[in-house]
Amino acid sequence: MTTLSRPTVAVGELRAPGAPAPAGGIPLCVPEIRGNEWQYVHECLDTGWVSSVGAYVNRFERMLAETVGTSHAVATASGTAALHTALLVAGVEPDDEVLVSTLTFIAPANAVRYVGAWPVFMDAEPRYWQMDPQYVVDFLRRHCRRSGGVWRQRATGRRVRALLPVHVLGHPADMSSLVDVAREHELVVIEDASESLGASCHGMPVGKLGDIACFSFNGNKLLTTGGGGMLVTDDPAYAARARYLTTQAKDDPIEYVHGAVGYNYRLTNVQAAIGVAQLEQLDRYVEAKRRIADRYADAFDGIPGLCQMAEAPWARATFWMYTMLVNPVGFGRSSRDLLKLLDLQRIQARPLWQPLHRSPAHAGSPLADCPVADELYEAALSLPCSVGLSEADQQRVIAVVRAAAVDG
Ligand SMILES: *Cc1c(COP(=O)(O)O)cnc(C)c1O
C-alpha cells in the first residue's frame, strides 16, 4: 500500500484565501488516499489510456450508479459541469426561474445563470439547515400561478421550471416533501448531492430522489478524483442527452458533424481511476466521518451556546463537514472570534458560505427574504473533520473549543 504525501492545507473552495494552515496545523478537510489509487493510475499510464475515454470511466460510472441505485450515470469534468448539464437536459431555458437553496456553495446558482435562467433563493429550515419545504410551498402558493400551461412567478412573469435543492454538509434535504410540492407544480427536480454522497433520506440514497442528481469529486468532498463530477438519473432520455452534450454533441465521429453546441465536460480515465479506488472506500469514509461527529457531539454536550449538527429521524447523514452553531450569548464568543482563536492554534475552521440571496454575484436575481439562512451563516463554524483525522488531533481541537468557552 502506498500513501501519497498529504497536503497540509484544505483544498477546493474551503481553503481560506491566503491563509493556509501552517505545517503542524490541523487542516479542515483533506483527501484520504490510501487505497488502490496508485495501482489504478499506474495502469492508466502504462496502457496509455489517460484521456476522456477508457475502462475506468465506464467502471466509475457503473459503480456510482450502483451506489446510488440509478440506472444511468454520466461522468463529468466537475460537479459544476454536471449541474450545468442537468439544467440543459431538464429543458431549463433562458429567463426561466429555478428554485435554489440560498444556504449553499455558489455552484448551483451559477449553473442556473450559465443557461440564462434565474435562481430564486429558498430559505433553510433551522433544524437540519436544508432547503425548507414550507418556504417552497409558500412561495409557489402565494407568489406563483399557472398561466398559459406553465407555472409563473406573478412578480416577474417568468416560468418556474425546476427545483434545485442542495443536500448541504452531508445531510439530505427533506426530499419527500420537496418532491411532492415539485410534482404539484410540474417542476423538474435536480438534486445537488455534491456534499452528500453516501447519505440517505427515508432509506433512499441521495441522488435517487429527484429526476436528476449531481455529484462532485472536488478535493474537499467526501471522495475525490482531484476534480470531477457525475450526473445520475433513471431517465434514459436525460442520460443520453447528457452524454451527448458533455462530449461536444458529436453526431458523426468520423466526419465531425455536430448536432448542437456541446461541451467538453468529460472526466479523464486517470481521474476516474482515482474515483474507482476512492469509491471502494466509501463505507469506511462515512464511518470515519460519523465517528468524528459523534466525538465532537459528546465532547461539546452541555457547553452553553454550542448547538451541534443534528440528524433527522428520517435521515442518515454522512457528516461530511462537521459544523456547529456558536451562540455568543451562551458561549461568550462569536463564531468568528472562535475562528480566530482556533487559527492562532493552527487549527483550520471555516464559516459557511455567504447565503446566495446576499451574494453580489447574484444581485440580479429576484430579492428574497431568508432570515434562517442569515442566522445560520452568522453562527456556523465547521471544524477539522478529514477522514484521516487522528483522535489526538481531534482532542486538540476539542480542548481549544472547550477552553474558549471557559475563558469566555
Ligand atoms: C463542491 C460543490 C459543487 C461544485 O463542485 P465542483 O466539482 O467543484 O465543480 C456544487 N455544489 C455544491 C453544493 C458543492 O459543495
The ligand as an SDF file (V2000), in Angstrom:
LIG
                    3D

 15 15  0  0  0  0  0  0  0  0999 V2000
  -18.4400   21.3860   -4.3660 C   0  0  0  0  0  0  0  0  0  0  0  0
  -19.8040   21.7350   -4.7370 C   0  0  0  0  0  0  0  0  0  0  0  0
  -20.1860   21.8970   -6.0760 C   0  0  0  0  0  0  0  0  0  0  0  0
  -19.2210   22.0360   -7.2040 C   0  0  0  0  0  0  0  0  0  0  0  0
  -18.4430   21.0220   -7.4860 O   0  0  0  0  0  0  0  0  0  0  0  0
  -17.1090   21.2310   -8.3680 P   0  0  0  0  0  0  0  0  0  0  0  0
  -16.7550   19.8130   -8.6230 O   0  0  0  0  0  0  0  0  0  0  0  0
  -16.1270   21.9590   -7.5110 O   0  0  0  0  0  0  0  0  0  0  0  0
  -17.4780   21.9670   -9.5990 O   0  0  0  0  0  0  0  0  0  0  0  0
  -21.5160   22.0900   -6.3670 C   0  0  0  0  0  0  0  0  0  0  0  0
  -22.4240   22.1850   -5.4010 N   0  0  0  0  0  0  0  0  0  0  0  0
  -22.0970   22.0800   -4.1060 C   0  0  0  0  0  0  0  0  0  0  0  0
  -23.1770   22.1800   -3.0910 C   0  0  0  0  0  0  0  0  0  0  0  0
  -20.7800   21.8650   -3.7210 C   0  0  0  0  0  0  0  0  0  0  0  0
  -20.4660   21.7900   -2.4230 O   0  0  0  0  0  0  0  0  0  0  0  0
  1  2  1  0
  2  3  1  0
  2 14  2  0
  3  4  1  0
  3 10  2  0
  4  5  1  0
  5  6  1  0
  6  7  2  0
  6  8  1  0
  6  9  1  0
 10 11  1  0
 11 12  2  0
 12 13  1  0
 12 14  1  0
 14 15  1  0
M  END
$$$$
